[in-house]
Amino acid sequence: MSINSNIFFRKSDSLEVEEIDTGYFLSSDGRRWVKVERTALAVWNSLEEPASIGDLVTELLGKYDGEPERIRSDVSALLMTWTELGLVATQ
């Protein structure tokens, strides 16, 4: 199954702290904090409900200017990183 067909969701044990336009998340191993800003934080907030990459790209295109394929590529890379850090999972 390709990453593009997965549904992503926040893991229930993810620890987060949010400030204006910035978020901090503790990796699943508890060893490091991950700082995200604006667009990445918008993706995180969109994952309050499970979503596909296509859902996230559509939502971001409504908020930001950009090429759909570039946004899809960036969102895919971000979700892969968050999956490796144990912040999100797929179903």
TORTIMAR-452140 format. One record per residue: residue in three letters; y, z negated, x negated of N, C-alpha, C, O in turn. Coordinates in nm, 2 decimals. Layout:
resn | nv | nw | nu | cav | caw | cau | cv | cw | cu | ov | ow | ou
ALA | Y | Z | X | Y | Z | X | Y | Z | X | Y | Z | X
...
% end
This chain:
resn | nv | nw | nu | cav | caw | cau | cv | cw | cu | ov | ow | ou
MET | -0.12 | 0.00 | -0.08 | 0.00 | 0.00 | 0.00 | 0.12 | 0.00 | -0.09 | 0.13 | -0.08 | -0.19
SER | 0.22 | 0.08 | -0.06 | 0.34 | 0.09 | -0.14 | 0.44 | -0.02 | -0.10 | 0.44 | -0.07 | 0.01
ILE | 0.52 | -0.05 | -0.20 | 0.62 | -0.16 | -0.17 | 0.71 | -0.12 | -0.06 | 0.76 | -0.21 | 0.02
ASN | 0.74 | 0.01 | -0.04 | 0.83 | 0.05 | 0.07 | 0.77 | 0.03 | 0.21 | 0.85 | 0.03 | 0.31
SER | 0.64 | 0.01 | 0.22 | 0.58 | -0.02 | 0.35 | 0.56 | -0.17 | 0.38 | 0.52 | -0.20 | 0.49
ASN | 0.59 | -0.25 | 0.28 | 0.57 | -0.39 | 0.30 | 0.68 | -0.46 | 0.38 | 0.79 | -0.40 | 0.39
ILE | 0.65 | -0.57 | 0.45 | 0.75 | -0.65 | 0.51 | 0.77 | -0.77 | 0.43 | 0.67 | -0.84 | 0.39
PHE | 0.89 | -0.80 | 0.39 | 0.93 | -0.91 | 0.30 | 0.98 | -1.03 | 0.38 | 1.05 | -1.01 | 0.49
PHE | 0.96 | -1.14 | 0.33 | 1.01 | -1.26 | 0.39 | 1.03 | -1.37 | 0.29 | 0.97 | -1.37 | 0.18
ARG | 1.13 | -1.46 | 0.32 | 1.15 | -1.57 | 0.23 | 1.03 | -1.67 | 0.23 | 0.98 | -1.69 | 0.34
LYS | 1.00 | -1.72 | 0.12 | 0.89 | -1.82 | 0.11 | 0.95 | -1.95 | 0.17 | 1.07 | -1.98 | 0.14
SER | 0.88 | -2.02 | 0.24 | 0.93 | -2.14 | 0.31 | 0.97 | -2.25 | 0.21 | 1.04 | -2.34 | 0.24
ASP | 0.91 | -2.25 | 0.09 | 0.94 | -2.35 | -0.01 | 1.06 | -2.31 | -0.10 | 1.08 | -2.38 | -0.20
SER | 1.13 | -2.20 | -0.07 | 1.24 | -2.16 | -0.16 | 1.35 | -2.25 | -0.14 | 1.40 | -2.28 | -0.03
LEU | 1.40 | -2.30 | -0.25 | 1.52 | -2.39 | -0.26 | 1.64 | -2.31 | -0.29 | 1.64 | -2.23 | -0.38
GLU | 1.74 | -2.32 | -0.20 | 1.86 | -2.24 | -0.22 | 1.99 | -2.33 | -0.20 | 1.99 | -2.43 | -0.13
VAL | 2.09 | -2.28 | -0.28 | 2.23 | -2.34 | -0.26 | 2.32 | -2.22 | -0.25 | 2.32 | -2.13 | -0.34
GLU | 2.41 | -2.22 | -0.15 | 2.50 | -2.11 | -0.13 | 2.64 | -2.16 | -0.14 | 2.68 | -2.27 | -0.09
GLU | 2.72 | -2.08 | -0.21 | 2.87 | -2.10 | -0.21 | 2.93 | -1.97 | -0.15 | 2.85 | -1.88 | -0.12
ILE | 3.06 | -1.96 | -0.15 | 3.12 | -1.83 | -0.10 | 3.08 | -1.72 | -0.20 | 3.11 | -1.72 | -0.32
ASP | 3.02 | -1.62 | -0.14 | 2.97 | -1.50 | -0.22 | 2.88 | -1.52 | -0.33 | 2.86 | -1.43 | -0.41
THR | 2.82 | -1.64 | -0.35 | 2.72 | -1.66 | -0.45 | 2.61 | -1.75 | -0.40 | 2.63 | -1.84 | -0.32
GLY | 2.49 | -1.72 | -0.45 | 2.38 | -1.81 | -0.41 | 2.30 | -1.84 | -0.53 | 2.30 | -1.77 | -0.63
TYR | 2.23 | -1.96 | -0.53 | 2.15 | -2.00 | -0.64 | 2.01 | -2.04 | -0.58 | 2.00 | -2.11 | -0.48
PHE | 1.90 | -1.99 | -0.64 | 1.77 | -2.01 | -0.59 | 1.68 | -2.06 | -0.70 | 1.69 | -2.01 | -0.82
LEU | 1.60 | -2.16 | -0.67 | 1.51 | -2.21 | -0.77 | 1.38 | -2.13 | -0.77 | 1.32 | -2.11 | -0.66
SER | 1.34 | -2.09 | -0.89 | 1.21 | -2.01 | -0.90 | 1.10 | -2.10 | -0.85 | 1.10 | -2.22 | -0.85
SER | 0.99 | -2.03 | -0.81 | 0.87 | -2.11 | -0.76 | 0.81 | -2.20 | -0.86 | 0.75 | -2.30 | -0.82
ASP | 0.82 | -2.18 | -0.98 | 0.77 | -2.27 | -1.08 | 0.86 | -2.38 | -1.11 | 0.83 | -2.47 | -1.19
GLY | 0.98 | -2.38 | -1.05 | 1.08 | -2.49 | -1.07 | 1.15 | -2.49 | -1.21 | 1.21 | -2.59 | -1.24
ARG | 1.13 | -2.38 | -1.28 | 1.18 | -2.38 | -1.42 | 1.32 | -2.32 | -1.44 | 1.39 | -2.35 | -1.53
ARG | 1.36 | -2.24 | -1.34 | 1.49 | -2.18 | -1.36 | 1.56 | -2.15 | -1.23 | 1.50 | -2.12 | -1.13
TRP | 1.69 | -2.15 | -1.23 | 1.78 | -2.12 | -1.12 | 1.81 | -1.97 | -1.14 | 1.84 | -1.92 | -1.25
VAL | 1.81 | -1.90 | -1.02 | 1.85 | -1.76 | -1.02 | 1.98 | -1.75 | -0.95 | 2.00 | -1.80 | -0.83
LYS | 2.08 | -1.69 | -1.01 | 2.21 | -1.67 | -0.95 | 2.22 | -1.53 | -0.89 | 2.19 | -1.43 | -0.96
VAL | 2.27 | -1.52 | -0.77 | 2.29 | -1.39 | -0.70 | 2.43 | -1.39 | -0.64 | 2.48 | -1.49 | -0.60
GLU | 2.48 | -1.27 | -0.64 | 2.62 | -1.25 | -0.59 | 2.62 | -1.15 | -0.48 | 2.52 | -1.07 | -0.46
ARG | 2.72 | -1.14 | -0.40 | 2.75 | -1.05 | -0.29 | 2.64 | -0.97 | -0.23 | 2.58 | -1.02 | -0.13
THR | 2.61 | -0.86 | -0.28 | 2.51 | -0.77 | -0.22 | 2.37 | -0.83 | -0.22 | 2.30 | -0.83 | -0.12
ALA | 2.33 | -0.89 | -0.33 | 2.20 | -0.96 | -0.34 | 2.20 | -1.07 | -0.24 | 2.10 | -1.10 | -0.18
LEU | 2.31 | -1.14 | -0.23 | 2.31 | -1.25 | -0.13 | 2.30 | -1.20 | 0.01 | 2.24 | -1.26 | 0.10
ALA | 2.36 | -1.08 | 0.04 | 2.35 | -1.02 | 0.17 | 2.20 | -0.99 | 0.20 | 2.16 | -1.00 | 0.31
VAL | 2.13 | -0.94 | 0.10 | 1.99 | -0.91 | 0.11 | 1.91 | -1.04 | 0.15 | 1.83 | -1.04 | 0.24
TRP | 1.94 | -1.14 | 0.07 | 1.88 | -1.27 | 0.09 | 1.90 | -1.32 | 0.23 | 1.81 | -1.36 | 0.30
ASN | 2.02 | -1.32 | 0.28 | 2.06 | -1.36 | 0.41 | 1.99 | -1.28 | 0.52 | 1.96 | -1.33 | 0.63
SER | 1.97 | -1.15 | 0.49 | 1.90 | -1.06 | 0.58 | 1.75 | -1.10 | 0.60 | 1.69 | -1.06 | 0.70
LEU | 1.70 | -1.17 | 0.50 | 1.56 | -1.20 | 0.50 | 1.54 | -1.34 | 0.58 | 1.43 | -1.40 | 0.56
GLU | 1.64 | -1.38 | 0.65 | 1.61 | -1.49 | 0.74 | 1.50 | -1.46 | 0.84 | 1.43 | -1.55 | 0.88
GLU | 1.49 | -1.33 | 0.87 | 1.38 | -1.28 | 0.95 | 1.30 | -1.18 | 0.86 | 1.37 | -1.11 | 0.78
PRO | 1.17 | -1.17 | 0.87 | 1.10 | -1.07 | 0.79 | 1.16 | -0.93 | 0.81 | 1.20 | -0.89 | 0.92
ALA | 1.16 | -0.85 | 0.70 | 1.22 | -0.72 | 0.71 | 1.16 | -0.62 | 0.61 | 1.11 | -0.67 | 0.50
SER | 1.16 | -0.49 | 0.64 | 1.11 | -0.39 | 0.55 | 1.23 | -0.35 | 0.46 | 1.34 | -0.38 | 0.49
ILE | 1.20 | -0.28 | 0.35 | 1.30 | -0.22 | 0.27 | 1.39 | -0.13 | 0.35 | 1.51 | -0.13 | 0.34
GLY | 1.33 | -0.05 | 0.44 | 1.41 | 0.04 | 0.53 | 1.51 | -0.04 | 0.61 | 1.62 | 0.00 | 0.63
ASP | 1.46 | -0.15 | 0.67 | 1.55 | -0.24 | 0.75 | 1.67 | -0.29 | 0.67 | 1.78 | -0.29 | 0.71
LEU | 1.64 | -0.33 | 0.55 | 1.74 | -0.39 | 0.46 | 1.84 | -0.28 | 0.42 | 1.96 | -0.31 | 0.42
VAL | 1.79 | -0.16 | 0.39 | 1.88 | -0.05 | 0.35 | 1.97 | -0.01 | 0.46 | 2.09 | 0.00 | 0.44
THR | 1.92 | 0.00 | 0.58 | 2.00 | 0.03 | 0.70 | 2.11 | -0.07 | 0.72 | 2.22 | -0.04 | 0.75
GLU | 2.07 | -0.20 | 0.71 | 2.17 | -0.31 | 0.73 | 2.28 | -0.30 | 0.62 | 2.40 | -0.31 | 0.65
LEU | 2.24 | -0.27 | 0.49 | 2.34 | -0.27 | 0.38 | 2.43 | -0.14 | 0.40 | 2.55 | -0.15 | 0.37
LEU | 2.38 | -0.03 | 0.45 | 2.46 | 0.09 | 0.47 | 2.57 | 0.06 | 0.57 | 2.67 | 0.13 | 0.57
GLY | 2.54 | -0.03 | 0.66 | 2.64 | -0.06 | 0.76 | 2.75 | -0.15 | 0.71 | 2.86 | -0.16 | 0.77
LYS | 2.73 | -0.21 | 0.59 | 2.83 | -0.30 | 0.53 | 2.89 | -0.25 | 0.41 | 3.01 | -0.29 | 0.38
TYR | 2.82 | -0.17 | 0.34 | 2.87 | -0.12 | 0.21 | 2.87 | 0.03 | 0.20 | 2.78 | 0.10 | 0.26
ASP | 2.95 | 0.09 | 0.11 | 2.94 | 0.23 | 0.08 | 2.84 | 0.25 | -0.03 | 2.82 | 0.16 | -0.11
GLY | 2.77 | 0.36 | -0.02 | 2.67 | 0.39 | -0.12 | 2.57 | 0.49 | -0.08 | 2.56 | 0.52 | 0.04
GLU | 2.50 | 0.55 | -0.17 | 2.40 | 0.65 | -0.15 | 2.27 | 0.58 | -0.10 | 2.23 | 0.49 | -0.17
PRO | 2.22 | 0.62 | 0.01 | 2.10 | 0.55 | 0.06 | 1.98 | 0.54 | -0.04 | 1.92 | 0.44 | -0.05
GLU | 1.96 | 0.64 | -0.12 | 1.85 | 0.64 | -0.22 | 1.88 | 0.54 | -0.33 | 1.79 | 0.47 | -0.38
ARG | 2.01 | 0.53 | -0.37 | 2.05 | 0.43 | -0.47 | 2.03 | 0.29 | -0.42 | 1.98 | 0.20 | -0.49
ILE | 2.07 | 0.27 | -0.30 | 2.06 | 0.13 | -0.23 | 1.91 | 0.10 | -0.22 | 1.87 | -0.01 | -0.25
ARG | 1.83 | 0.19 | -0.18 | 1.69 | 0.17 | -0.16 | 1.63 | 0.13 | -0.30 | 1.54 | 0.04 | -0.31
SER | 1.66 | 0.20 | -0.40 | 1.61 | 0.17 | -0.54 | 1.65 | 0.03 | -0.58 | 1.57 | -0.04 | -0.64
ASP | 1.78 | 0.00 | -0.56 | 1.83 | -0.13 | -0.60 | 1.76 | -0.24 | -0.52 | 1.73 | -0.35 | -0.58
VAL | 1.75 | -0.23 | -0.39 | 1.68 | -0.33 | -0.31 | 1.54 | -0.34 | -0.35 | 1.49 | -0.45 | -0.35
SER | 1.47 | -0.23 | -0.37 | 1.33 | -0.24 | -0.42 | 1.31 | -0.32 | -0.55 | 1.23 | -0.40 | -0.56
ALA | 1.40 | -0.29 | -0.64 | 1.40 | -0.36 | -0.77 | 1.43 | -0.51 | -0.75 | 1.36 | -0.60 | -0.81
LEU | 1.52 | -0.54 | -0.67 | 1.56 | -0.68 | -0.64 | 1.44 | -0.76 | -0.57 | 1.41 | -0.87 | -0.61
LEU | 1.38 | -0.69 | -0.48 | 1.26 | -0.76 | -0.41 | 1.14 | -0.77 | -0.50 | 1.07 | -0.87 | -0.49
MET | 1.12 | -0.68 | -0.59 | 1.01 | -0.70 | -0.69 | 1.04 | -0.82 | -0.78 | 0.95 | -0.90 | -0.80
THR | 1.17 | -0.83 | -0.82 | 1.20 | -0.95 | -0.91 | 1.18 | -1.08 | -0.83 | 1.13 | -1.17 | -0.88
TRP | 1.23 | -1.08 | -0.71 | 1.22 | -1.20 | -0.63 | 1.07 | -1.23 | -0.60 | 1.04 | -1.35 | -0.59
THR | 0.99 | -1.13 | -0.58 | 0.85 | -1.15 | -0.56 | 0.79 | -1.22 | -0.68 | 0.71 | -1.31 | -0.67
GLU | 0.82 | -1.16 | -0.80 | 0.77 | -1.22 | -0.92 | 0.81 | -1.36 | -0.95 | 0.74 | -1.44 | -1.00
LEU | 0.93 | -1.40 | -0.90 | 0.98 | -1.53 | -0.92 | 0.93 | -1.63 | -0.81 | 0.95 | -1.75 | -0.81
GLY | 0.86 | -1.57 | -0.71 | 0.81 | -1.65 | -0.60 | 0.91 | -1.69 | -0.50 | 0.88 | -1.78 | -0.42
LEU | 1.02 | -1.62 | -0.49 | 1.12 | -1.65 | -0.39 | 1.09 | -1.58 | -0.25 | 1.12 | -1.63 | -0.15
VAL | 1.02 | -1.46 | -0.26 | 0.98 | -1.39 | -0.14 | 0.84 | -1.35 | -0.15 | 0.78 | -1.35 | -0.26
ALA | 0.78 | -1.32 | -0.03 | 0.64 | -1.27 | -0.03 | 0.64 | -1.16 | 0.07 | 0.73 | -1.12 | 0.14
THR | 0.52 | -1.09 | 0.07 | 0.51 | -0.98 | 0.16 | 0.39 | -1.00 | 0.26 | 0.30 | -1.08 | 0.23
GLN | 0.40 | -0.92 | 0.36 | 0.29 | -0.92 | 0.46 | 0.25 | -0.78 | 0.49 | 0.16 | -0.76 | 0.57
% end
